[in-house]
């Protein structure tokens, strides 16, 4: 399967159904929404698959891209794809293993943009979002985009976050979170 990203660059993909790359339509939508906020940012790509979202972030000037992926075959593909598109000033790392365990190793670091695209029926949404909040991985001015099925999805409640936008693209939807502003939801008295 051929996968092209920003600048008509071609990425390697894995055969079969081991990964499900984010569609070109959804990728383009995310980068249009976050336009002007990628250059110099720290990007976290969760359940990175082929690494297309992280590669796109590198092509658009992200300073640091970190990916987490369970499959060792996928990790090798991500490394190759990111090596191909990164310039010498950019830094990237691919972490292989259990996503919750790997998020814990990132404690103390913050990311401006986080993209989370797990297998839709994996049951990972709530535990991963809770772990991101617990380890304070989201920059105070950052956002998380969560890719999920358009049907049968309930947004996990994270007390310190708010949903800032939701978009649907056929069978795929995106929910964007940000840290709730100080004072939001508080009653004076």
Secondary structure, DSSP 8 states (H G I E B T S, - for coil): --EEEGGGEEE---STTS-----HHHHHHHHHHTTTS-TT-EEEEES-TT-HHHHHHHHTT-SEEEEEES-HHHHHHHHHHHHHH--TT-EEEEEES-HHHHHHHTTT--EEEEEE---TTSS-HHHHHHHHHHTT-EEEEEEEEEEEESSS------TTEEEEEEEEETTEEEEEEEE--TTTT----
